[in-house]
Amino acid sequence: MLKEGHLVYYLMNGYVMNGKVVDLVGNEKEYTFSIEGYAGCAGPHILSSKQLHLTVFLSQEEAEKYKDIPQMYLPAYC
């Protein structure tokens, strides 16, 4: 399970970005969280633990492997 402040990586338009985990809610099996700096007009986007290794990565190296696959990008919208 991620912890508050853990640095995670994500892809936006082919670029590897990173941010700290904030607003972690849930339990070991399933939880939601936000990434500091990844937000829209209404505030931080809420992500699911099910997105780990699909659109949210635990290392820069893991994220780099997928930077040319648009389906692995987090949405870049307001």
C-alpha positions as CSV (number, residue, x, y, z in Angstrom):
1,M,0.0,0.0,0.0
2,L,1.2,3.5,-0.8
3,K,1.8,5.9,2.1
4,E,1.2,9.7,2.3
5,G,4.2,11.5,0.8
6,H,5.4,8.5,-1.3
7,L,6.8,9.7,-4.6
8,V,4.9,8.2,-7.6
9,Y,5.3,8.7,-11.4
10,Y,2.8,9.1,-14.1
11,L,2.7,9.9,-17.8
12,M,1.1,13.0,-19.4
13,N,1.3,13.4,-23.2
14,G,4.5,11.3,-23.3
15,Y,6.3,13.0,-20.5
16,V,7.2,11.3,-17.2
17,M,5.9,13.4,-14.3
18,N,6.1,12.8,-10.6
19,G,4.3,13.9,-7.4
20,K,3.8,12.9,-3.8
21,V,0.8,10.8,-2.7
22,V,-1.8,12.9,-0.7
23,D,-5.3,12.3,0.6
24,L,-4.9,8.6,1.0
25,V,-8.3,6.9,1.9
26,G,-9.1,3.2,2.3
27,N,-7.4,0.0,3.4
28,E,-4.7,-2.4,2.3
29,K,-6.8,-4.0,-0.4
30,E,-8.3,-1.0,-2.0
31,Y,-7.8,2.7,-1.6
32,T,-8.0,6.1,-3.3
33,F,-5.4,8.8,-3.4
34,S,-4.4,12.0,-5.1
35,I,-1.1,13.1,-6.5
36,E,0.2,16.5,-5.4
37,G,0.4,18.7,-8.6
38,Y,-2.0,16.5,-10.6
39,A,-5.3,18.4,-10.5
40,G,-8.0,20.0,-12.6
41,C,-10.2,23.0,-12.2
42,A,-12.2,21.4,-9.4
43,G,-9.1,20.3,-7.5
44,P,-7.0,17.2,-7.2
45,H,-8.1,14.2,-9.3
46,I,-8.9,11.1,-7.2
47,L,-7.1,7.9,-8.3
48,S,-7.7,4.3,-7.4
49,S,-5.1,1.8,-6.2
50,K,-6.2,-0.3,-9.2
51,Q,-4.3,2.2,-11.4
52,L,-0.9,1.2,-9.9
53,H,1.3,-0.2,-12.7
54,L,-1.3,0.9,-15.3
55,T,-1.2,4.7,-15.2
56,V,0.6,5.3,-11.9
57,F,4.1,3.9,-11.4
58,L,6.3,3.4,-8.4
59,S,9.6,4.2,-10.2
60,Q,10.7,6.5,-13.0
61,E,12.2,3.5,-14.8
62,E,8.8,1.7,-14.8
63,A,7.1,4.8,-16.2
64,E,9.7,5.3,-18.9
65,K,8.9,1.9,-20.3
66,Y,5.4,3.1,-21.2
67,K,5.9,6.7,-22.3
68,D,5.2,5.9,-26.0
69,I,1.9,4.2,-25.2
70,P,-1.0,6.8,-25.0
71,Q,-3.3,4.3,-23.2
72,M,-0.9,4.5,-20.2
73,Y,-1.2,8.3,-19.8
74,L,-3.3,10.0,-17.1
75,P,-5.8,12.4,-18.7
76,A,-4.6,15.9,-19.1
77,Y,-7.9,17.9,-18.7
78,C,-9.2,20.6,-16.5
